[in-house]
Amino acid sequence: MPTPTRIWVIDDDRSVRFVLAEALREAGHLVQGFEGARQALAALAEEAPPDLVFTDVRMPEMDGIALLEVLKARRPGLPVIVMSAYTDVASTASAFRGGAHEFLSKPFDLDEAVALAARALPAGRGGGPGAADAPAPETPADTPLAADALVGETPAMRELFRAIGRVAQTPLNVLITGETGTGKELVARALHRESPRAHKPFVALNTAAIPAELLESELFGHEAGAFTGAQKRHTGRFEQADGGTLFLDEIGDMPAGLQTRLLRVLAEGEFFRVGGRELIRVDVRVIAATHQDLEAKVRDGSFRADLLHRLDVVRLRLPPLRERKADIPALAARFLAQAAARLGSPAKRLNAEALKRLQQHDWPGNVRELENLCWRLAALAPGESIGPRDLAGSLRPAAAASADWTRHLAQAVRDALARGETGLYPAYRETFDQVLLEAALEHTNGHRQRAAGVLGVGRNTVTRKLGRGTG
């Protein structure tokens, strides 16, 4: 019969210590509780060392991160699970940077904690009866927000913070997916800020915002005389980001020829400037982002499969705001405070009824739409308390509008089928694209880049569709 494992639970909250310790004992472990780090360190000097430690972060005298550093110095192989009710990117990243095995957000599910303990323990020391059968928590593979920080307390955001904390310490390329307006660049900045490259440059480039004929020079630079108008050498974004991080937004709109060049740089870490003969070598971590389905683009031949594999070493998914509506109060408060500071006016707040209205909205523009609304309210709402009347006209009934047009579309399809028509998909898709493009171009007075922005696609997509005569 295997020797029971020794687990220490360190938390100044007596109720947390008791409940977690009881759950671990029921799983067959020997558990000892401590109300603070100093008591645990004193025991470490006098007793047999534990096989696993759970520690809270915020404790008097010595916090959990400092304790983690001491434990790792004294017992390098000891797995430590850090717990905290204050989950954010900085705390999770500092925990993983210090060598934590895992980060557990409070309040947590006891079955998840027990299963986590079983996986953290050395092979063959997973505990007593039932430990091997304990359900494993979901891996935070899919995984945003403030001026330069991420805000969120929903489970999806806590998983995102934990994933960022893990991934930031690695040199791996990351692909961030999510709808337009969810804050993908903020995630990229958080990955850079919490990485060993934080003291080096973070360089961002929206590949859809640069005309295709200039994008190669923007990425790789050019020599003087390389083309008409190239009067002096230009340093590209890869050179600017050397040693640091390059964030390539809207990667799905990158032209095919440049995809080939980018693939070589990712594989070899070297390239030539446009018109140059000197081989340039760089050390750059690439973080890419897209709102598009890159697998679908691979299937239709518009995106290279091998490039996707190079970029998609780790994938983080940003949930749309409609999937994390519980975060709206915190996000809105942050945006209103930022707006007040910028405008030099008293901070305004949303009353309960206004918050309820915001949480009933579907937010097709995601966090960016909420941010714009808060700035508008900060500038225009007459009082410091914002109510439903102040929101009048600002929140469109997106769901009702959607139901109306989709009902008409469904009827049109049924009528066409009744007439015996075939080939409906390409015809209706072309018509749909045409209507969207015409409406967006009308809204932006013919400005293609702005039209692409409101549609949530790249400028190259608009240009390509117009070139085919669909706009």
N, C-alpha and C positions, 0 to 999 in steps of 0.2 A: 504494500500500500504506500503510495507516494507521501512524502512529508508535506504537511499543510504549509502553504505559503504564508509569509509574514507581510502584512500590509499595514502601513501607517497612514492615518487620516489626520491631517493638520489643518485646523480651522478654528477661528475664535468664536464661531457661531455654534453653540452647543447642540442645537437641534440638527444642524447639518451633519455634525460629527456623529451624532447618535444614529440618525436614519441611514446614512451611508455605511457606517460600521455594521449595523444590524444586517443590511442587505448583503454585505460582503461575507459576514459570518455564516449566513444562511447558505451561501454558495460554497462553504467549506474552507474559508480562509481564517487564519489567526489575525485578528485586527487589534491595533492599539491606537488610541486617539490622543492627540495633543492639542492644547488650546493656543499654542504659539510656536514659532520657529525655534526660540531659544530652548524650550523644553525638549523639543525633538532632537536638537543638536547635542544637548547634554546626554540624552538617552543613547544617541549614536556612539558616544565615546565610551559608554559603560556596558551596553547590551549588544547582543547579536544584531547585525544589520538587517534591515527589512529587505524583502524581495521587490517591493513596489511602494511608492509613496504617492498619495493624493495630497496636494497642498493648495490652500486658498491663496489668492494674490494679496488682497488688502487685509493686513493684520497689524496689530500694534507691535512696536519695537523693531521687528524685521519683516519686510513683506516677502511674499512668496517667490518673487523673481530673485531677490538677494539670497534667499534660502536655496533656491535651485542652483545658483552658482556655487555655493558652498558644498552642497551635496555632490555636484558633478566633480568638484575638485577632489573631494575625499573618496567618493565612490563613482568613478567614471562610468561604469556599466549599469548603474542603478536607474531603472526607468522611473520617471517622475511625470505624473499627470497633473497639470495646473488647472485649477478651477477658479472661475470668477463670474460675478454677476455683471461686471462692467466690461462687456465685450466690445472691443474695437480693434482696428488694424494694428495700432501701436502696441497694445498689450499682447495680442496673440503673436505678433512678430517678435517681440522681445522675449516671450516665452520660448518660442522655437529657436531663436538665436542663442538662447542660453542652454539649449539642449533638451527641452521638454519632449517627452514622448508623444504627448497629445494635449490639446486644450479643450476643456469641458466647460461649456457655458451653463451658468445657473439661471433659472432652475433647470435641472436635468432629470431625465428619466432614469430611475434606479436600475432597470433592466439594461439600459444602455451603459451605465457606469460599470455594472458587473461584467458585461460582455467586453467592455474596453479593458478592464483589469485582466481578464483571461487572455486577451490578445497581447497585452503589454508584457506579461510575465514570460520568462525564458521557456523554451520548448520543454514540454513535459511537466511544467509547474503551473498549469492553468487552474488549479484549485480543486475543490471537491466535486461530489456528484452533481451532475447537471451543468457544470461550468462549460464543458465543451459544446453543450447544446444551447447555450444562451444565445439569444438573437443578437446578431451584429448590427450596430447602428449603420445608417446609410453613410457611405463614403462621401465627403464633401467635394465631389468631382465637379459638380456644377455650382457654380457659385454666382449701392453702391451708394453718403454724399454730403458735401458741404463745400466751402471755398476750396480747400485743399485737403479735405478729410471726408471719410465716408460716414454716413449716418444711417442707423437702422438697428432695430431690436427684434425684428421678425426672425423666425427660424432660418429663412432663406439668407438673410443678411449675416446672421451669426455663422452660418456655414461658409459664406463667402469670406468673412474675416479670417476664419480658421484656415481656409485654403490659401488665402494671400499670405498669411503668416508662414505657412509651410513652403510655398513656392518661391517666395521672395528670396530665401536663402540659397536657392539653386541657380545655376547658370542657364537653365532651360528656357527655350523660346516658349512664349505663351500666346495663345489665340483667345481673344475675348469676344464673345458673341452676345448679342442683345439688340433690342429694337433701338431705333434712333431716339436720342434724348434720355437714355437710361444712365449715362455717366461713364462710358467705357474709358475715356481718357483719365478720369479720376482713379479708376482701378489700376491703370497702367502707371500713373504717378505714385500710387501707394506701393506697388510692387518695386518700383525703383527706389523710393524713399526708404524702404525697409530692407534693402538689399546691400550686399557689400560694395555695390557700385554707387552708393548714394552720394559720395563725394565727387563723382564724375558727372558729366552733362546728361541731362534728360532732354532729348530732341524729339519733337513731335512733327509729323507731316500728314496732312490729309491728302491722300493720293488722288481722291476724286476732285479736289479743288484746284489741281494743277493741270493745265492743258497737256494732253498726251505728248506733244512735241517738246515740251519743256521738262517733263517729269524725269527723264533720264539724267539731264544735267543737274536737276535739283537733288537727286539721290546721290549721284556719283561725282558731281563736279565736272568742270571742263577746263581746258587749257585756253589761253589767249589764241584767237584765230580759229578755234575749232569750228565755228559757224558764223554766219553773218551777225554782227552785233556783239560777238564775244571779244571784247576789247582787252580783258584781263582774265587771269586765272580765277576760277570760282571754286570754293571749297564746298563739296556736297554734304548732305546730311549724315552720311555714313562717317566721313572724316570728322565732322563736328561732334559726333557721338562717341568717338573712340574712347574705350575704357568704360563707357556708360551704357545708356539705354536708348534705343531708337524705337519710337512708337509710330507705327504705320497704320493710320486710320483708314477705313473704307478700302481695305486691301482687295476686296472682291472686284473692284473696278479697275484694277491695274491692267494695262494693255498686255497682250500675250508676249510681245517681244521683251518687255521689261521683266516679265515673270521669269524668263529664262536667265536674264542677268542677275536678278535677285537670288535665284536658286544657286547660282555659282558662288555668290558672296556668302550665302548662308553655309554652303558646303566647304568652301575654301578659306573664307575670311579675307579675300583679296579681290581687287578689281583695278581697272584702268579708268582714269578720268576720260570724259568724252574728248577725243582728239589727242589723248596723251599716250606716251609710251612707257612711263614709269609705273611699275606695279605697286599699288598701294595696299598695305596690309593693315587691317583694323581688328580690334577686339570689341565687338558690339553685341549686346543682348538685344534681340529683336522681339518686341511685343506688337502683335498685329490685332486689329479689331475689324469686325464687320457686322452689319445687320442682315446680311444675306445668307442664304443656304449654300455654302461653298461646295458641299457634296453634290448638290443639284447642278452647280456650275461645272463641276468636274464631269458629270455625266453628259452635259450638253456641249462639252469641249471648250468652254470659255475660261476655264481655270485649270492649271496644271495639277495633276494628282500628286506628283513628287514634291511640288512646292507646298501643297497643303500638308503633306506629311512632315516637311521641315518646320513649318510654322506651328502645326498643331501637336507639339510635344505635350503640352499641358493645355487643357481648354477650361476656361472659366465662363460661366453663363451668368449674365446680369438679368435678374427678373424684371419684367415691366412693372410699373408702379401699380397697376391694377391687381397684381399678385401680392403686393406688400402694402396694402392700404393702411395697416396699423402703424406704418412709419410716417404717414402723412402729417400728424400733429408735430412730430419732432422736426421733420423737414421744413414745414411751413414756418415754425418758430425760428429756425436757423436762417431761412431766407429773409424773413421780416426783420430780424435783427441785423443782418448784413445790409439790407436796404436802408434801414434807419441810420446805421453808421455812415454809409456812403452819402446819404442825403442830408445828414446833419439834423435829423428830426427825431422826436421821441419814438421809441419802439412801439409798434402796434401789435395787437394780439387778436386772434380769432375767437369769437365766443363759441359756446357749445353747439349752437344751431348751425353756425357757419362751418364748423369742423365737420358736422354730420353731413352737410351738403357736399363738402369736398370729398368725403369718404364714399359718397354715393356715385361720384363721377367716375367714368372709365379711364380718363387720362390717356387719350390716344397719343399725345405728345410727351408722355411720361414725365420724368422729374423736371426736364427742361420746361415743360408747360406749366408745372406747378411753380417753378422758380419765377418765370415771367409773370404769372398771375400775382405772386407775392410782391414783386417789385411794383407792379401796377397799383396794387392796393396800398402799398406803403406811400406811394406818391399821391394817390387820388382819394382814398377813403377819408371822409371828413373828421372822424373821431378816432380815438386810440383803440376803441373796441370795434372790431369788424364783425358785422352781422350779415344775415342772408341778403338784406337789401343792397349791401355794398357789392355783392357778387352778381347782381342782376346783369344779364347779358354777357357775363364772362365765362359761364359754363354752358356749353351747348349740349343738348340731350343727344349725345352721340349714339346711344343704343337705339333710341327711337328712330333717328335718321337712318341708321344702318338697316333696321328692320324694314323701313319703308322701301328703300331702293332695292334691297335684296328680294323683297316680295315681287316687285315689278320685274326684276331680272328673271326670277323663277317662272313667272307667268309667260314672259317672252320666250323662254326656252321651251316650255310646254307647248305653246302655240306653234313654234317652229317644228317641233317633233310631230305634232298633229298634222302638219302640212307635208310630212315626209322628208324634210330637209336633213342632210347629213353634213359631216365636217363642221359641226358647231363649235368645237373647242377653239381651233385657230381663228375662226371668224369672230367669235365673241371676245376672245382675248385681245385681238388686234383692235377691236372697237373700244374695249375697256381701256387699253393703253392710250388710244387716241383721245378719248374723253378726258382722261386724267391729265395728259400733257397739255391739251388745249386749255383746260380750266386753270392749271398751274401757271402756264405762260401768260394767260390773261391776268391772273392775280398779281404776277410779278412784272407786268408791263413788258413781257418778252425777254426778261433776264433769265438766261438758261441756268446759271449756277444757282440763283435763288430759287428757281422753279425746282431744281433737283433737291435743294434743301428742304422745301416744304413737302415734297413727295417722299422724302426719305430714301432717295437713290443718289448715285453718283452723277456728276455732270456728264461723264462719258456715256452713261446709260441714256440720258436725255438726247445727247447729240447723236448717238447711234440709232435710236428709234426715230428721230427726226430725219436722219439720212435715209431710213427705209421708207419714209413717206408716211409714218404713222403720227404725225404731229404737225 
